[in-house]
Amino acid sequence: MTLAVEIASWTLILLGSFFTIVGAVGLVRMPEVFTRMHAASVIDTAGVGYLILGMGLQAGFGLVTLKLLFLLLLFVFTGPVVTHALAQACLHEGIEPQLSEDRRDMVRARLADPQDGRKPS
């Protein structure tokens, strides 16, 4: 294995590990289900994606890399579908997102009085 491929693969593996750790910390620290879903999607897309690409470079070009690419495609296509289904189920059960401010009210207030540049209270 050439030095460039070795450096690229370890860079991808370390980057994937970083995003996985950041997503795991986000799962613990986030206050509600919707923001936790965002942290989990960071793990799914960035963390696993970079890890699989780095492992594919480590494995070389062959059957193992093809299997890793199939796993990557599985994560890329199923992750957003599962996240969307979970968010829809939460909304169906009446779980509302916790926002510090409702931005829709701010837009309505600006449309009602465009000369007033102040933040609505």
N, C-alpha and C positions, 0 to 999 in steps of 0.2 A: 504494500500500500504506500502510495506516495505521501510525502509530508503534507502537501496541500490538502489532500483528501482527509488525512488524519486530523489536521487542524480544523477543517470545516466540519467534520463529523462531531468532534468534541465541542466545538462552539455551539452547534445545534443541540447537542445533548445537554450542555450546561444552560443554554437559553430555555429549553423545555423544562428543565428542573426548576429554574427560577420562576417561570410562569406557574408551574404546578404548586410551588410553595406559596406564591402570592395568592393564588386562588384558594388554597386551603386556609390561609389566614383570613381571607375575605369571607369564607364560609362561616368561620367562627365569630368574626367581628360584626358582620352585617346584622341590622336589626329586624329585618322582615323577610318573608319568603321571596318576594320579587327581587330584592337586591342580592339575596343568596343565590338565586338562579343565575344572576349575572356573574357572580364569582365562580359558580360551577361551569358556566360556559367558557370562562377564561381557561379553566383547566382542560376542558374538552377540546377547544379549538387550538389555542396557542401551546399549551403544555404538551398535550399528547401529540399534536402535529409536529412540533419541533423534535420531540423525542423519537418519534417513528422515522422522521427523515434522517436524523443523526444515526439511528441504528441501521437504516438502510444503507447509508454510506459506509458504515463499519462492516456490514455484511458483504459488500461488493455487489456486483450485478449478477443475480441468479434467482433461484426459486425462493429463497428466503426474502429477498427484497420485494419480489412480486407479492408474496403473502403479506408483508408489511404494508405495501401500498393498498392492498385490499382492505386491511384493517383501517388504514387512514381514511379511505373512501367511506367505510362503514360509519366511522365517527363523524365525518363531515356531513353525511346525509341524515343520520339519525339524531344527532345532537340537537339541531334546531327544531326538529319535529317534536321531540320529547319535551323540550323546554316550552314550546308553544302550547302543547297539550296540558302541561302542568299549570301554566299561567291561566289558560282558559278554565281549567277545573277550579283553580283558586277563585277566579272571578265569579264563576257559577255558584260557588258556595258562599259568596258574599264577602270574601276577604278583599278589602280595599287596600291599594298601595298607600303607604304613609309618606306624604309629601310635606315638606316644611311650608310650602306655599302652593296654592293652586294657581298655576300659570294661566289657566283658561280665564279666570276672573280678571287677571291683569290685562289680558288681551281685550276682553270685553270692555274694561274701563278705558283703555286707550282708544278703542274704536268709538266709544260713546263721547269722549272728550279728547280729541287729538291734540288740543292746545296745552293740555295739562300734562307736563312731563314728569310729574311726581308719581311715586309708587303708591298704588291704592292701599288703604289700610283696612 
